[in-house]
C-alpha cells in the first residue's frame, strides 16, 4: 500500500512520500500560522481495486 502511486499537486508520487509531504506541510502550517497542506487525491475505485489485488493500475484499464 505504501508504494501505491498517488496524485500530489499535479505529480505522481508513492503513498509514503505523499504522507511525508503532508506531515511536513502540516508542521509548516503550525509554524507559520497558515493552512497550506500538501493534500493528495485519493485513488479512484478502480485504482483501489488494483492496489488491493497488487496489480498495477495501468493493467486494469
VMD Tcl script that builds the backbone (N, CA, C; Angstrom):
set m [mol new atoms 183]
animate dup $m
set s [atomselect $m all]
$s set {name element resname resid chain x y z} {
  {N N UNK 1 A 0.819 -1.184 0.000}
  {CA C UNK 1 A 0.000 0.000 0.000}
  {C C UNK 1 A 0.872 1.262 0.000}
  {N N UNK 2 A 1.974 1.257 0.725}
  {CA C UNK 2 A 2.812 2.454 0.799}
  {C C UNK 2 A 3.521 2.767 -0.508}
  {N N UNK 3 A 3.620 1.792 -1.389}
  {CA C UNK 3 A 4.281 2.054 -2.664}
  {C C UNK 3 A 3.288 2.400 -3.775}
  {N N UNK 4 A 1.995 2.396 -3.461}
  {CA C UNK 4 A 0.988 2.762 -4.464}
  {C C UNK 4 A 1.180 4.228 -4.849}
  {N N UNK 5 A 0.886 4.545 -6.100}
  {CA C UNK 5 A 1.071 5.908 -6.587}
  {C C UNK 5 A -0.165 6.761 -6.338}
  {N N UNK 6 A 0.061 8.003 -5.917}
  {CA C UNK 6 A -0.994 8.977 -5.680}
  {C C UNK 6 A -0.701 10.240 -6.461}
  {N N UNK 7 A -1.750 10.996 -6.766}
  {CA C UNK 7 A -1.594 12.292 -7.411}
  {C C UNK 7 A -1.433 13.343 -6.316}
  {N N UNK 8 A -0.278 13.990 -6.285}
  {CA C UNK 8 A 0.008 15.018 -5.289}
  {C C UNK 8 A 0.407 16.290 -6.012}
  {N N UNK 9 A -0.487 17.248 -6.008}
  {CA C UNK 9 A -0.232 18.563 -6.607}
  {C C UNK 9 A 0.272 18.449 -8.046}
  {N N UNK 10 A -0.396 17.617 -8.829}
  {CA C UNK 10 A -0.074 17.515 -10.246}
  {C C UNK 10 A 1.016 16.534 -10.617}
  {N N UNK 11 A 1.596 15.842 -9.646}
  {CA C UNK 11 A 2.611 14.844 -9.972}
  {C C UNK 11 A 2.261 13.525 -9.279}
  {N N UNK 12 A 2.821 12.451 -9.785}
  {CA C UNK 12 A 2.578 11.128 -9.223}
  {C C UNK 12 A 3.696 10.794 -8.255}
  {N N UNK 13 A 3.305 10.330 -7.070}
  {CA C UNK 13 A 4.280 10.038 -6.028}
  {C C UNK 13 A 3.814 8.839 -5.211}
  {N N UNK 14 A 4.734 8.051 -4.651}
  {CA C UNK 14 A 4.326 6.935 -3.796}
  {C C UNK 14 A 3.598 7.441 -2.544}
  {N N UNK 15 A 2.718 6.617 -2.009}
  {CA C UNK 15 A 1.947 6.973 -0.816}
  {C C UNK 15 A 2.856 7.416 0.320}
  {N N UNK 16 A 3.949 6.711 0.540}
  {CA C UNK 16 A 4.849 7.051 1.648}
  {C C UNK 16 A 5.404 8.467 1.502}
  {N N UNK 17 A 5.737 8.874 0.292}
  {CA C UNK 17 A 6.244 10.229 0.049}
  {C C UNK 17 A 5.132 11.247 0.223}
  {N N UNK 18 A 3.926 10.926 -0.248}
  {CA C UNK 18 A 2.786 11.843 -0.097}
  {C C UNK 18 A 2.479 12.080 1.380}
  {N N UNK 19 A 2.542 11.031 2.186}
  {CA C UNK 19 A 2.301 11.166 3.621}
  {C C UNK 19 A 3.377 12.030 4.263}
  {N N UNK 20 A 4.628 11.833 3.874}
  {CA C UNK 20 A 5.728 12.632 4.418}
  {C C UNK 20 A 5.545 14.109 4.068}
  {N N UNK 21 A 5.181 14.404 2.817}
  {CA C UNK 21 A 4.974 15.801 2.403}
  {C C UNK 21 A 3.788 16.424 3.133}
  {N N UNK 22 A 2.735 15.632 3.357}
  {CA C UNK 22 A 1.583 16.129 4.101}
  {C C UNK 22 A 1.988 16.480 5.537}
  {N N UNK 23 A 2.750 15.606 6.180}
  {CA C UNK 23 A 3.205 15.866 7.548}
  {C C UNK 23 A 4.091 17.109 7.612}
  {N N UNK 24 A 4.990 17.261 6.635}
  {CA C UNK 24 A 5.853 18.440 6.605}
  {C C UNK 24 A 5.038 19.716 6.400}
  {N N UNK 25 A 4.039 19.650 5.530}
  {CA C UNK 25 A 3.220 20.841 5.283}
  {C C UNK 25 A 2.366 21.177 6.505}
  {N N UNK 26 A 1.941 20.167 7.248}
  {CA C UNK 26 A 1.184 20.413 8.479}
  {C C UNK 26 A 2.063 21.118 9.512}
  {N N UNK 27 A 3.294 20.643 9.671}
  {CA C UNK 27 A 4.220 21.283 10.610}
  {C C UNK 27 A 4.496 22.728 10.198}
  {N N UNK 28 A 4.705 22.970 8.922}
  {CA C UNK 28 A 4.937 24.323 8.422}
  {C C UNK 28 A 3.718 25.210 8.656}
  {N N UNK 29 A 2.529 24.650 8.478}
  {CA C UNK 29 A 1.299 25.408 8.722}
  {C C UNK 29 A 1.213 25.865 10.169}
  {N N UNK 30 A 1.565 24.969 11.093}
  {CA C UNK 30 A 1.556 25.350 12.507}
  {C C UNK 30 A 2.598 26.429 12.791}
  {N N UNK 31 A 3.778 26.281 12.225}
  {CA C UNK 31 A 4.855 27.246 12.461}
  {C C UNK 31 A 4.529 28.629 11.907}
  {N N UNK 32 A 3.919 28.670 10.724}
  {CA C UNK 32 A 3.665 29.941 10.053}
  {C C UNK 32 A 2.268 30.478 10.299}
  {N N UNK 33 A 1.404 29.681 10.916}
  {CA C UNK 33 A 0.048 30.121 11.198}
  {C C UNK 33 A -0.838 30.209 9.968}
  {N N UNK 34 A -0.462 29.502 8.909}
  {CA C UNK 34 A -1.257 29.468 7.670}
  {C C UNK 34 A -1.573 28.024 7.320}
  {N N UNK 35 A -2.779 27.823 6.793}
  {CA C UNK 35 A -3.165 26.478 6.389}
  {C C UNK 35 A -2.833 26.300 4.913}
  {N N UNK 36 A -1.758 25.587 4.644}
  {CA C UNK 36 A -1.327 25.267 3.284}
  {C C UNK 36 A -0.841 23.824 3.285}
  {N N UNK 37 A -1.803 22.918 3.235}
  {CA C UNK 37 A -1.478 21.495 3.304}
  {C C UNK 37 A -1.236 20.905 1.926}
  {N N UNK 38 A -0.287 19.997 1.852}
  {CA C UNK 38 A 0.016 19.269 0.611}
  {C C UNK 38 A -0.888 18.038 0.576}
  {N N UNK 39 A -2.128 18.250 0.131}
  {CA C UNK 39 A -3.099 17.156 0.092}
  {C C UNK 39 A -2.995 16.385 -1.216}
  {N N UNK 40 A -3.178 15.093 -1.131}
  {CA C UNK 40 A -3.142 14.250 -2.319}
  {C C UNK 40 A -4.559 13.829 -2.683}
  {N N UNK 41 A -4.736 13.477 -3.950}
  {CA C UNK 41 A -6.021 12.977 -4.424}
  {C C UNK 41 A -6.113 11.487 -4.090}
  {N N UNK 42 A -7.198 11.067 -3.439}
  {CA C UNK 42 A -7.323 9.630 -3.155}
  {C C UNK 42 A -7.520 8.846 -4.453}
  {N N UNK 43 A -7.093 7.611 -4.466}
  {CA C UNK 43 A -7.273 6.782 -5.671}
  {C C UNK 43 A -8.759 6.588 -5.978}
  {N N UNK 44 A -9.074 6.427 -7.251}
  {CA C UNK 44 A -10.454 6.132 -7.629}
  {C C UNK 44 A -10.737 4.652 -7.323}
  {N N UNK 45 A -12.002 4.231 -7.376}
  {CA C UNK 45 A -12.329 2.840 -7.026}
  {C C UNK 45 A -11.559 1.792 -7.833}
  {N N UNK 46 A -11.326 2.045 -9.109}
  {CA C UNK 46 A -10.576 1.090 -9.926}
  {C C UNK 46 A -9.142 0.956 -9.433}
  {N N UNK 47 A -8.537 2.080 -9.065}
  {CA C UNK 47 A -7.165 2.051 -8.537}
  {C C UNK 47 A -7.120 1.334 -7.187}
  {N N UNK 48 A -8.130 1.563 -6.318}
  {CA C UNK 48 A -8.175 0.856 -5.028}
  {C C UNK 48 A -8.243 -0.651 -5.262}
  {N N UNK 49 A -9.029 -1.064 -6.245}
  {CA C UNK 49 A -9.135 -2.482 -6.561}
  {C C UNK 49 A -7.783 -3.029 -7.005}
  {N N UNK 50 A -7.075 -2.284 -7.838}
  {CA C UNK 50 A -5.757 -2.712 -8.309}
  {C C UNK 50 A -4.769 -2.799 -7.150}
  {N N UNK 51 A -4.834 -1.826 -6.251}
  {CA C UNK 51 A -3.949 -1.841 -5.074}
  {C C UNK 51 A -4.231 -3.073 -4.226}
  {N N UNK 52 A -5.508 -3.358 -3.992}
  {CA C UNK 52 A -5.891 -4.495 -3.160}
  {C C UNK 52 A -5.432 -5.814 -3.769}
  {N N UNK 53 A -5.421 -5.879 -5.094}
  {CA C UNK 53 A -5.024 -7.113 -5.773}
  {C C UNK 53 A -3.555 -7.113 -6.170}
  {N N UNK 54 A -2.824 -6.050 -5.830}
  {CA C UNK 54 A -1.417 -5.914 -6.166}
  {C C UNK 54 A -1.183 -5.950 -7.676}
  {N N UNK 55 A -2.091 -5.303 -8.403}
  {CA C UNK 55 A -1.995 -5.234 -9.861}
  {C C UNK 55 A -1.731 -3.785 -10.243}
  {N N UNK 56 A -0.730 -3.497 -11.071}
  {CA C UNK 56 A -0.515 -2.123 -11.497}
  {C C UNK 56 A -1.770 -1.543 -12.148}
  {N N UNK 57 A -2.139 -0.312 -11.790}
  {CA C UNK 57 A -3.365 0.321 -12.282}
  {C C UNK 57 A -3.406 0.361 -13.798}
  {N N UNK 58 A -2.271 0.507 -14.460}
  {CA C UNK 58 A -2.228 0.575 -15.912}
  {C C UNK 58 A -2.748 -0.726 -16.546}
  {N N UNK 59 A -2.570 -1.831 -15.856}
  {CA C UNK 59 A -3.043 -3.113 -16.382}
  {C C UNK 59 A -4.533 -3.331 -16.160}
  {N N UNK 60 A -5.161 -2.512 -15.302}
  {CA C UNK 60 A -6.585 -2.651 -15.016}
  {C C UNK 60 A -7.443 -1.961 -16.072}
  {N N UNK 61 A -6.869 -1.084 -16.897}
  {CA C UNK 61 A -7.657 -0.316 -17.850}
  {C C UNK 61 A -7.850 -1.053 -19.133}
}
mol reanalyze $m
mol bondsrecalc $m
mol representation Tube
mol addrep $m
